[in-house]
Amino acid sequence: MKRSRDTNALISIGIVGLIILFGAPQTLDLFGIISLTTAVSLAILALSLGLIWGFGGILCFGQTAFFGIGAYAYAIAALNFGGSTGAIVLAIVVAGAAAAVLGYFMFYGRLSDVYLAVITLTVTLILYSVIRRTSGPEYKIGIAKIGGFNGINVPPINYPWDANQFLFPEDVFYVAMVSLLGAYFLCVWLTKSHFGRVSVSIRENEIRSELLGYDIRLYKLGMFTVGGAIAGLAGVMFANSIGRITPDVYNLYNAALAIIWVIIGGRGTLIGPILGALVLFYLTSFLGRQAVVNINFFLGLVLIIFVLVVPKGIVPSLVQLWDRRRSRRMTARSAKRIRRRGRSRVKEAAVEE
């Protein structure tokens, strides 16, 4: 029964994703498409954090570090390569490699979860501080100037067979949405594989998993690396959606925002962080148009409410509510059947008498 429900959920998510993929460009204007592309790229970032935190038990406060590394790597590589095809692949590899290097020292150094969270956040803030100080003309990689706090103009994605033919915003949305669907189903496959099941067992009990013969450091490193690579992909899509990348992607606000997405959507799920990112993106965009409610106050209030009232998040709470209603219906149906059988037996006994 559980497998059937999971399969139906995956099919439903795929259908909804295809509807958005082909329907959004037909119904939204140019600004709406660009905003949705940005939201989709942030949803990929939320998915990467949902994977390593929800299934690997790794609380990373600095997931935006790999997000920014992927964005900057893409911009610098695209400017030097003269095209985006190899730059996209390189950006994902660089972000994954950065996660692997950082993860190696953290996991093989046997750091506790608290220190791991602090270190990842510290690395993110260091990147934010360092890149803001690279505004001079001497700070460049190849022909790409890093630009300091002004950032880098990002070359748009081009067709693989023609570096001079660039994608329109509608086409960039298609790429971003396909990337989100591909990353999501990749994460689903990964969590259902032997690697994913062992990672979940490590999340639940590290000592027991290690006593069973599993190298918990290696599994954590693998999960952390995959999450970093997906975050790098998100950075590539984000850079193309807004056309520019600045050091602000590393600031404390964005680092905390990624955590809030996962908490609201539901840790331990993959679709939850995606929904959390999409909902909060449009809510904060709406609140940004008015001057009555402060966005930071709103986000803090939402976080407190979810931590105290809905600690499991939206998706797990909805699933739990659905299961309760379903069990009540099944109990009511079984009670009716028992009553009917009892009445029929009474009638049969009366006829025999």
N, C-alpha and C positions, 0 to 999 in steps of 0.2 A: 504493500500500500504506500509506503514511504517513497519507494523508488518511482512509483507511478505519479505521485504528487510532484516529486522533483522534476521528472521528465515533462510533465504538463507545465510546470512553472518555467522551465527553460524554453519550451516551445512558445509559450505566451510572451516571454521576454523577447525572443527572437522576432516574433510577429510584430510586437509593438515597436521594436527597433527598426524594422524594415518600413513600417508605416511612417515613422518619423523621418527615416532616411529619404524616402521618395516623396513624402507629402509636405515636409517643411519648406523646401525650395519653391513649391507651387503655391503656398499660402502666405508666406512671410515676405516682407519687403527686404531691401538690402540691409538695413540696420538690424532687423530682426534676425537675419541669417548670420550676420557677424556676431551678434550677441549670443545666439545659440551655439555657434562654433566655439566661442570662448567658454561657455558653460560646459560644453562637451569635453573640452580639454581639461577643465578643472575636475570634471567627473572622472576622467582617467587618472588624475592625480589622487583623488579620493579612493579610487579602486586599488591603486598601488598600496596606499596606507592600510586600507581595509584588509588586503591580503596578508601583509606582514604582521599587522597587529591582531587582527581577528583570528587568523589561522596559524601564525607563527608565534604569537605571544610576545612580539617585539614592539614595545612602545617607542616609536621613533618620533621625537619632536622636531626633527629636522628633515622631514621628507621633502620639503621645498628646496633643500640643498641640491638634490639630484634633479629636481624639476628645473631649477635655474641652470644647473650644469648642462643639462640637455638642451635648453634653449640657447644658451651662449655658445655651446659647441656647434649647434646647427648654424647659427648666424655666422660665426667665424669661418666654419668649413665651407658654407655656401658662397661666401665672398671670395675665398681663396680658390675654391674649385671651379667657380663660374657656373655652378648648377646645384640643384638640391638633391639629386638622386643619391649620390654617395654621402652627402652631408647628413641626411636623415639617418642612414645606417650608422654613420660614425657617431652621431650624437647619442643614439641609444647605447652603443657600445661604450662610449666614454662615461655616460651616467652609470651604467652597470659596473664598469671597472672601478669607478670611484666608490660605489657602494661596496664592492668586493674588498677593496683595500682598507676602507674604514672598518668594515665588518670584521675583517681578519684580526685586526688589533683589538677590537672590542670583544669578540666572542672567544678568541683563543687566549685573550687576556683574562677571561673569566670574570668580566665585569657584571655587576648586578643590574637589574632592570632600571633602578633609579639612576645610577651612574651612566648607563647607556642612553637614557633619555636626555640627561644633562649634556653629555658629550655631543650627541647629534644636534641639539639646539645650539650649542657653542660653536660647532663647525659652521652652521648656517649663518650665525651672526658674524663670525669671522669673515666669511665670504662677502657678506653684506658690507662690512666695513672696508675690506680690502678693495673690492671692485669700485666702490665709490671714490677711491683715491687714485683712479687710473684715468683721469681726464686729460692728461697731457698727451701731446702727439708722439711721445716716445713710448707710450704704452700701446703696443699693437702686436698682433700675431699675423705675420705675413703682411697682407694689405689691409687687414681688418683692424681698425682702431677700436679699442674697448670702450672708450667714450665716457668712462667715469659714471657720475650720477645721471648723465644724459642718455646713456645706453647706446645701443647699436640699432641702426635700421636693418630690419630683417629682410633678406631677399625672398620673394614669394616662391612657392613651390612651382616647379616647371614640369613639363611632360618629360618622362625619362628619355624619349627619343629626340627631343628638341629642347635644348637648354634656353633657347630664346623665346619659347612659347610658354607663357605663365598661366597658371590656373586663376580663374575668376573666383570671387568669394563663395559663390554657390558650389563651385568644384572643390574648394578647400573644405567646405562643410561636409561634402561627401567623403573626403579623405579622413576627416576627423571622426565622423560617425562610424565609418568602417573600422577605424582604429579602435574606437571604444568597444564595438561589438566583438572585434577580434581579440582584444585584450581581455574582455569579460569571459568569453568562452575558453580562452587559454587558461585563465585563472580557475574556472570551473573544472576543467580537465586536470589541472595541476592539483587542486585540492582533493579530487577523487582518486588520484593516483597513489601508488605506494609512498612516494615522497610526501605527498600532502597528508596522508593518514599518519605517517610517522611524525610529521611536524605538529599535527594537532595533539598527538600523544605527548610530545615534548612540552607543548604549551600547558597541558593538563598536569603533567608530573615529570619534571626533568630527571629526578633521581631514578625513578622507576624505569624510564626509557633508557637511561645510561646503563643501568644494571642489566637490561635486556640485550645490551651489546651495541646500541646505536651511538654513533658519534654525534652528540647533540650540537657540538660546535659547527660541524660540517653542514648539518641540516639547517641550522639557523643562518649560516653564511649563505647557503644556496637560496633560501627564501628571501633574505635581505638583498641579495644581488638581483634576483628577478624583480623584486619590488622597485629597486633603484632604476633598472632598465625601463620598466613601465612608466615610472615618474619622468624619465628622460623623454620618452615618447610624448607624454603629456606636455612637457616643456616645448617640444617642437611644434605641436599643434597650437599651443597658446601663443607662441611667438608669431606664427603665421596668421592667427586670428586678429591680432592687434597691430601687426606690422612693425613692432618695435619691442625690444627687451631691455629692461633697466634693472639696476640692483634691488629695486623694491620687491622683486619676487623673493628675496631672501629675508625680508624684514620679519619682525616678531608677529605682526598682525597676520600675515599669510601663513606662518608656521602654526599659529594657534588655530587658524581657521580650518586647516586640514584636519586637525584633531576633532574640532566641533562637528564637521561633516560626518565623521565616522561614528561619533557618539550619538548624534541625532538619528542617522540612518539605521544604525544597529551593528555593533561589533559582533563578528562571527558570521556575518553574511557578506555577500559580494554586491548584491543589488542595493542593499541599504545605503552604503556610502555614496553610491552613484545618485540615488534619489536625494540624499541629504545635501549633496553638493548642488544639484540642480535647483532644489527648492530654495535653499538659502541664497543662491546666486540671484535668483529673480526677486526674492524678498528684499535683499539688500539693495538691488538695483532700483526697486520701487521706492524704498525708503530714502534712497539718495536723491530723489526728486523733490523731497519736501524737507522742511527745516524744523519740524515739530519734534520728531523722535530721533535721537542720536543713534547711529548705527551700532556703535560699540556698546552702548547701553542695551540695545535690543538683543545683540548677540550674547552678551553676558546674562541677560534675563532668560533667554531661550536655553542656554547651557544649564543654568541653575534649575530651571523647571524640568528639563529632561533628566538631569542627574538625580533629582529628588523624586519626581513623579513617574517618569518613564525611563528607568535606568537601562533597560535592555535596548532601547531605541525603537524606531517606528516599525520596521519590518518584523523583528522578533515578537513585538507586542501584538501586531496584527495577526501573525501566524498563531500565537498562543490564544488570542481571542477567537479566531476561527476554529481552532481545535476544540475549545471549550463548548462553543455553540454546536459543533458537529457531534461531540460526545453526548450533549444533552438531548439532541434530536434522536440519536441512536438509542439512548436510554429510554426516551419516551416511546419510541416505536417498539422496542422490545417489551416494555411494560404493557402496551396495548395488545401485543400478540399474546402475552401471558394471560391477560384478562379474557381475550377472546377464547383461548383454549380452555380456560376455567369455566366460562359460560357454556361452551359446547359440551364439556364433560358433565356439567350439572344437568343440561337438557337430556343427554344420553341416559344418565342415571334415572331421571324422572320417567323417561319412556319405558325403561326396563322394569321399573316398579309398577 
